[in-house]
Amino acid sequence: MDIFTDTSARALLRQSLATVQAMAGNRPPATTVVDGRELRILLLSVAREAHLVTVPANRRPWTATGIRVRPGDRVTWLAWGRAFAMTQRGIGAGPSFGMLCRVGDGPALMSARPTFTFTADREGEVQFGGRLPAELQSNGDVTTDRIPFQAIRGGFTVVVAIWPSDGDPQRALAQVAAADSSGLCAIESQRLTNPPHAPNGWFHHPLLGHEDVYTEAEGQIDVDCRDTVAIIRHPVDVALTDNLRLRWSWRVDDLPAAVPENTMFTHDYVSIAVEFDDGRDLTWQWSSSLPLGLAYPCPLDHWRRRETHIVVRSGRSDLGTWVSDERPAFADHRAAIGGAAPARVVAIWLIAVSLHMHQTATAAFRGIALVDGSDVTSVL
């Protein structure tokens, strides 16, 4: 399979048509309707404090709440709503991916659910903020690219509960769950009982959320990505040589896009990637309709400078069946990215995206390894 790029006028026309088709056909999921005042009153029956907070999405974090906590305080948030770019049919996210929290100037907190419970590590004010369209940095700053916060619409509503020092949030939430029409108390009670986590040896990408998309099964990792995005990383340390190859097997059951995925508004897909020691990554994608061998830079803000895609599977004829692939990492880097070659591969990624067109990506991976002659680095 030859690797090629396509910046022709015909390619740009196809991308424009795909964007129009996506925007016309997109149907974002219905937003949960919650009586916030009723939920706050319910939580006051078991919590020390309960507050109702509105978090607009069209401003830079952070939104002050006036809620102050002390070190050791147990705090729960129950959130609903949606942030979206420009129109409700565009890129959007619920609170699990789209909302951040912190205490004072502390680290950002996020959840794989619309709910979360944490223990305050400092004295300060509880603050919230919308993630879109920013990228959260490791030092807690947020940076934007081409899309400003002012282009984001919608927002979130949150009930914040602070628990008595001798209280058990899980038991208290379970106690009132039957009276909670929103279901959020039950969601958080269950999350506390069985906290979601990435598969063993894998870690959530530090620049994204902790979405509950990947689960570990016997000898494989299953993917169920519904109207969100998630990347998990498995650290490795392997020299990038001419002979290094990535091998993997995958079974894709549902592709999240029915149109070409190489535009900002249609960029929903499933892929596997290698991360290099220069901070860039190369990802091999199963496309709905792009031609085999097409290489293109990620069309999304922030990622456009670090990620490059290669289409290694296209179409729906092999959906639902296990297939195996193998790619020469160095040769593909040279053809798709070019320039100075990195020295090492530092991580393997699994990527699933479906928050642009609000569909579902389901897949599974197994047999992942980096192979250089007789040297084999098994990842899964």
C-alpha positions as CSV (number, residue, x, y, z in Angstrom):
1,M,0.0,0.0,0.0
2,D,1.5,3.3,-1.1
3,I,1.2,6.3,1.2
4,F,0.1,9.6,-0.4
5,T,-1.3,13.0,0.4
6,D,-4.0,14.8,-1.5
7,T,-4.4,18.6,-1.3
8,S,-6.0,19.0,-4.7
9,A,-9.1,21.1,-5.4
10,R,-11.1,17.9,-5.8
11,A,-10.1,16.8,-2.3
12,L,-11.0,20.1,-0.8
13,L,-14.4,19.9,-2.5
14,R,-15.0,16.4,-1.0
15,Q,-14.1,17.7,2.5
16,S,-16.5,20.6,2.1
17,L,-19.3,18.3,1.0
18,A,-18.6,15.9,3.9
19,T,-18.9,18.9,6.3
20,V,-22.2,19.9,4.9
21,Q,-23.6,16.4,5.0
22,A,-22.4,16.0,8.6
23,M,-23.9,19.3,9.8
24,A,-27.2,18.5,8.1
25,G,-27.5,15.0,9.5
26,N,-26.1,15.5,13.0
27,R,-28.5,14.8,15.8
28,P,-26.9,15.4,19.2
29,P,-28.3,13.3,22.1
30,A,-31.1,14.8,24.1
31,T,-29.9,16.7,27.1
32,T,-31.0,15.4,30.5
33,V,-33.7,17.5,32.1
34,V,-33.0,17.9,35.8
35,D,-34.8,19.9,38.5
36,G,-31.8,21.4,40.1
37,R,-33.5,22.9,43.0
38,E,-35.3,19.7,43.8
39,L,-32.0,17.8,43.6
40,R,-30.3,20.3,45.9
41,I,-33.1,20.0,48.5
42,L,-32.9,16.2,48.4
43,L,-29.1,16.3,49.0
44,L,-29.5,18.7,51.9
45,S,-31.3,15.9,53.7
46,V,-28.0,13.9,53.9
47,A,-25.2,16.4,53.2
48,R,-23.7,19.1,55.3
49,E,-24.1,21.6,52.4
50,A,-25.6,21.5,48.9
51,H,-25.3,24.3,46.3
52,L,-26.7,24.8,42.8
53,V,-24.2,26.3,40.3
54,T,-24.4,27.4,36.7
55,V,-21.3,27.0,34.6
56,P,-21.3,28.9,31.3
57,A,-19.2,27.4,28.5
58,N,-18.5,30.6,26.5
59,R,-15.8,31.9,28.9
60,R,-12.3,30.8,30.0
61,P,-12.2,28.7,33.2
62,W,-12.7,29.3,36.0
63,T,-16.2,30.1,37.2
64,A,-16.4,31.1,40.9
65,T,-19.0,29.4,43.0
66,G,-18.6,31.0,46.4
67,I,-18.4,27.4,47.9
68,R,-15.4,27.1,50.2
69,V,-13.9,23.9,51.4
70,R,-11.2,22.8,53.8
71,P,-8.5,20.1,53.5
72,G,-10.1,16.7,54.0
73,D,-13.6,17.8,53.0
74,R,-15.4,15.2,50.9
75,V,-17.1,16.9,47.9
76,T,-19.5,15.5,45.3
77,W,-20.7,17.1,42.1
78,L,-23.7,16.0,40.1
79,A,-23.8,17.7,36.7
80,W,-25.9,17.9,33.5
81,G,-26.0,20.0,30.3
82,R,-23.9,20.3,27.2
83,A,-21.3,22.6,25.6
84,F,-21.1,22.8,21.8
85,A,-19.2,24.7,19.2
86,M,-21.3,27.3,17.3
87,T,-24.4,25.1,16.7
88,Q,-26.0,22.3,18.6
89,R,-25.3,20.0,15.6
90,G,-21.6,20.6,15.8
91,I,-18.9,19.3,18.1
92,G,-20.3,19.0,21.6
93,A,-19.6,17.4,24.9
94,G,-21.5,16.6,28.1
95,P,-20.1,17.1,31.6
96,S,-18.0,14.0,31.7
97,F,-15.7,15.2,29.0
98,G,-16.6,18.9,28.8
99,M,-16.4,20.1,32.4
100,L,-13.5,20.6,34.7
101,C,-13.3,21.4,38.5
102,R,-10.6,22.5,40.9
103,V,-10.2,23.9,44.4
104,G,-8.4,27.2,44.6
105,D,-5.4,27.1,42.3
106,G,-5.1,23.3,42.7
107,P,-5.0,20.7,39.9
108,A,-7.9,20.2,37.5
109,L,-10.3,17.4,38.4
110,M,-12.4,15.5,35.8
111,S,-14.6,12.4,35.8
112,A,-15.6,9.5,33.5
113,R,-19.2,10.2,34.6
114,P,-21.3,13.4,34.9
115,T,-20.7,12.9,38.6
116,F,-17.6,12.8,40.8
117,T,-16.5,12.7,44.5
118,F,-13.2,14.0,45.7
119,T,-11.4,14.9,48.9
120,A,-10.2,18.5,49.0
121,D,-6.4,18.7,49.4
122,R,-6.4,22.4,50.3
123,E,-8.5,25.2,51.5
124,G,-10.1,27.3,48.8
125,E,-13.1,27.9,46.6
126,V,-14.6,25.2,44.4
127,Q,-14.5,26.4,40.8
128,F,-15.7,24.9,37.5
129,G,-15.0,25.5,33.8
130,G,-15.8,24.2,30.4
131,R,-13.0,22.3,28.6
132,L,-14.1,23.2,25.0
133,P,-12.3,24.6,23.0
134,A,-9.2,24.6,25.1
135,E,-6.5,22.1,25.8
136,L,-5.7,21.5,29.5
137,Q,-2.0,21.6,30.2
138,S,-0.2,19.6,32.8
139,N,0.4,22.8,34.9
140,G,-3.4,23.5,35.0
141,D,-3.4,26.3,32.3
142,V,-5.7,26.0,29.4
143,T,-4.7,27.1,25.8
144,T,-6.8,27.8,22.8
145,D,-6.0,27.5,19.1
146,R,-8.2,28.8,16.3
147,I,-11.6,28.6,18.1
148,P,-12.1,31.1,20.9
149,F,-14.2,30.4,24.0
150,Q,-16.7,33.0,22.7
151,A,-17.7,30.5,19.9
152,I,-18.9,27.9,22.4
153,R,-22.5,27.7,23.4
154,G,-24.5,26.0,26.2
155,G,-23.0,25.1,29.5
156,F,-23.5,23.0,32.6
157,T,-25.6,23.0,35.8
158,V,-24.1,21.4,38.9
159,V,-25.3,20.5,42.3
160,V,-22.3,20.4,44.7
161,A,-22.6,18.5,48.0
162,I,-20.2,18.8,50.9
163,W,-20.4,15.9,53.3
164,P,-20.2,15.7,57.1
165,S,-16.8,14.7,58.4
166,D,-18.1,11.4,59.5
167,G,-20.3,10.8,56.5
168,D,-20.1,8.2,53.8
169,P,-20.9,9.7,50.4
170,Q,-21.6,6.4,48.7
171,R,-24.1,5.3,51.4
172,A,-25.7,8.7,51.5
173,L,-26.2,8.8,47.8
174,A,-27.6,5.3,47.7
175,Q,-30.0,6.3,50.5
176,V,-31.6,9.1,48.4
177,A,-31.2,7.5,45.0
178,A,-34.8,6.2,44.8
179,A,-36.1,9.7,45.4
180,D,-33.9,11.2,42.7
181,S,-35.7,11.4,39.4
182,S,-32.5,12.5,37.6
183,G,-30.7,9.3,38.3
184,L,-27.5,11.2,39.1
185,C,-27.3,10.1,42.8
186,A,-27.4,6.4,41.6
187,I,-24.8,7.1,39.0
188,E,-22.3,8.5,41.6
189,S,-23.2,5.8,44.2
190,Q,-22.4,3.2,41.6
191,R,-19.2,5.0,40.4
192,L,-17.9,5.1,44.0
193,T,-18.7,1.4,44.4
194,N,-16.9,0.4,41.2
195,P,-14.7,3.3,40.0
196,P,-13.9,3.2,36.3
197,H,-10.3,2.9,35.3
198,A,-8.1,2.4,32.2
199,P,-7.0,-1.2,31.3
200,N,-4.0,-2.5,33.2
201,G,-0.8,-0.9,31.9
202,W,-2.6,1.8,30.0
203,F,-3.2,5.4,31.0
204,H,-5.5,8.1,29.9
205,H,-3.8,10.7,27.6
206,P,-2.9,13.6,29.9
207,L,-4.3,16.2,27.4
208,L,-7.8,14.6,27.3
209,G,-10.5,13.5,29.7
210,H,-10.9,10.2,31.6
211,E,-13.8,8.9,29.5
212,D,-14.9,5.4,30.3
213,V,-14.5,4.0,26.7
214,Y,-12.0,1.1,27.1
215,T,-12.5,-2.1,29.0
216,E,-10.1,-5.0,29.5
217,A,-11.3,-8.4,28.5
218,E,-9.4,-11.7,28.2
219,G,-6.5,-11.0,25.9
220,Q,-8.1,-7.9,24.3
221,I,-9.3,-4.4,24.9
222,D,-12.9,-3.5,24.0
223,V,-13.9,-0.1,22.8
224,D,-17.3,1.5,23.3
225,C,-17.2,5.2,22.5
226,R,-20.6,7.0,22.6
227,D,-20.6,10.7,21.7
228,T,-17.2,11.4,23.3
229,V,-13.5,10.9,22.7
230,A,-10.8,9.0,24.6
231,I,-7.1,8.1,24.1
232,I,-5.3,5.6,26.2
233,R,-1.5,5.2,26.2
234,H,0.8,2.2,26.9
235,P,4.4,3.4,27.6
236,V,7.2,1.7,25.7
237,D,10.8,2.6,24.9
238,V,11.9,1.2,21.5
239,A,14.4,2.6,19.0
240,L,12.9,3.7,15.7
241,T,14.8,1.8,13.1
242,D,14.2,1.0,9.5
243,N,13.0,-2.4,10.4
244,L,10.6,-1.5,13.2
245,R,7.0,-2.6,12.6
246,L,3.8,-2.2,14.5
247,R,1.6,-5.3,14.4
248,W,-2.0,-5.6,15.7
249,S,-5.3,-7.2,15.2
250,W,-8.6,-5.4,15.5
251,R,-12.3,-6.0,15.1
252,V,-14.3,-2.9,14.3
253,D,-18.1,-3.5,14.7
254,D,-19.4,0.1,14.3
255,L,-17.7,3.0,12.6
256,P,-18.8,6.4,14.1
257,A,-18.7,8.2,10.7
258,A,-20.4,7.5,7.4
259,V,-18.6,10.3,5.5
260,P,-14.9,11.2,5.0
261,E,-13.4,11.8,8.5
262,N,-10.7,14.3,7.5
263,T,-12.6,17.5,8.3
264,M,-13.0,19.3,11.6
265,F,-16.7,18.5,11.8
266,T,-16.5,14.8,10.7
267,H,-13.4,13.6,12.5
268,D,-14.9,10.6,14.2
269,Y,-12.8,7.4,13.9
270,V,-11.1,4.4,15.5
271,S,-7.3,4.0,15.2
272,I,-4.0,2.8,16.8
273,A,-1.0,5.1,17.0
274,V,2.7,5.3,17.9
275,E,4.0,8.3,19.9
276,F,7.5,9.4,19.1
277,D,10.0,11.0,21.4
278,D,9.6,14.4,19.6
279,G,6.0,14.6,20.8
280,R,4.4,13.8,17.5
281,D,2.2,10.7,16.8
282,L,1.3,8.7,13.7
283,T,-2.0,6.9,13.8
284,W,-3.4,4.2,11.5
285,Q,-7.1,4.6,10.9
286,W,-10.0,2.5,9.8
287,S,-12.1,4.9,7.6
288,S,-15.6,4.7,6.4
289,S,-14.7,6.0,2.9
290,L,-11.3,7.6,2.6
291,P,-8.9,5.9,0.1
292,L,-6.3,3.4,1.4
293,G,-2.9,5.0,1.9
294,L,-4.2,8.5,2.3
295,A,-2.1,10.5,4.8
296,Y,-3.4,13.7,6.3
297,P,-2.8,15.9,9.3
298,C,-5.4,15.9,12.1
299,P,-7.9,18.6,11.2
300,L,-8.7,19.5,14.9
301,D,-7.4,22.4,16.9
302,H,-4.2,21.6,18.9
303,W,-3.8,18.2,17.4
304,R,-3.2,19.5,13.9
305,R,0.4,20.2,14.9
306,R,1.2,16.9,16.4
307,E,-0.9,14.1,14.8
308,T,-0.9,12.5,11.3
309,H,-3.3,9.9,10.0
310,I,-2.8,7.1,7.6
311,V,-5.8,5.1,6.2
312,V,-5.0,1.4,6.4
313,R,-8.6,0.1,6.3
314,S,-11.6,1.6,4.5
315,G,-15.2,0.6,4.0
316,R,-17.6,-1.7,5.8
317,S,-16.9,-5.1,4.2
318,D,-14.7,-6.4,7.0
319,L,-16.7,-4.9,9.9
320,G,-17.5,-7.4,12.6
321,T,-14.5,-9.7,11.8
322,W,-11.0,-9.9,13.3
323,V,-8.4,-8.6,10.8
324,S,-4.6,-8.2,11.3
325,D,-2.4,-5.4,10.1
326,E,1.3,-4.5,10.2
327,R,3.0,-1.2,9.3
328,P,6.6,-0.1,9.0
329,A,6.8,2.8,11.5
330,F,9.9,4.5,10.1
331,A,8.8,4.3,6.4
332,D,5.3,5.5,7.2
333,H,6.8,8.4,9.2
334,R,9.0,9.3,6.3
335,A,6.2,9.2,3.8
336,A,3.4,10.8,5.9
337,I,5.3,13.3,8.1
338,G,8.8,13.7,6.7
339,G,11.5,16.0,8.1
340,A,13.9,15.0,10.9
341,A,13.2,11.5,12.1
342,P,12.6,10.9,15.8
343,A,14.8,8.5,17.6
344,R,12.4,6.4,19.6
345,V,8.8,5.2,20.0
346,V,7.7,6.1,23.6
347,A,4.0,4.9,23.6
348,I,1.3,3.0,21.8
349,W,-2.1,4.7,21.7
350,L,-5.7,3.5,21.2
351,I,-7.9,6.2,19.9
352,A,-11.7,6.5,19.6
353,V,-13.6,9.6,18.7
354,S,-17.4,10.1,18.2
355,L,-18.2,13.5,19.6
356,H,-18.5,15.3,16.2
357,M,-21.4,13.4,14.7
358,H,-22.6,11.9,18.0
359,Q,-22.6,8.3,16.9
360,T,-21.0,5.2,18.4
361,A,-17.7,3.5,17.7
362,T,-17.4,-0.1,18.9
363,A,-14.3,-2.2,18.4
364,A,-11.7,-4.4,20.0
365,F,-7.9,-4.7,19.8
366,R,-5.5,-7.6,20.6
367,G,-2.1,-8.9,19.6
368,I,-0.4,-5.4,19.7
369,A,3.4,-5.6,19.4
370,L,6.4,-3.6,18.1
371,V,8.7,-6.0,16.2
372,D,12.3,-5.3,15.0
373,G,13.7,-8.5,13.6
374,S,13.8,-11.0,16.5
375,D,13.2,-8.2,19.1
376,V,9.5,-8.2,20.1
377,T,7.9,-5.7,22.5
378,S,4.5,-7.0,23.4
379,V,1.9,-4.4,24.4
380,L,-1.3,-6.5,24.4
